[in-house]
């Protein structure tokens, strides 16, 4: 009986770790989408003032949330 309870507690612990990791991934994705939307709302002139071009918006949004791919 105690083995069953212990196995359940260990499984719950692993599930909790999974849920925390999933929540972190969702939060980062939402931050990426929010950043992307904010950059896409800028005019070409505003993007130019920031040193950006429309074609680099996705990369800039990605790096701002996730860091560079080689990190």
Buried (B, 14 or more C-beta within 10 A) or exposed (E): EEEEEEEEEEEEEEEEEEEEEEEEEEEEEEBBEEBBEEBEEBEEEEBEEEEBEEEEBBEBBBBEBEEEEEE
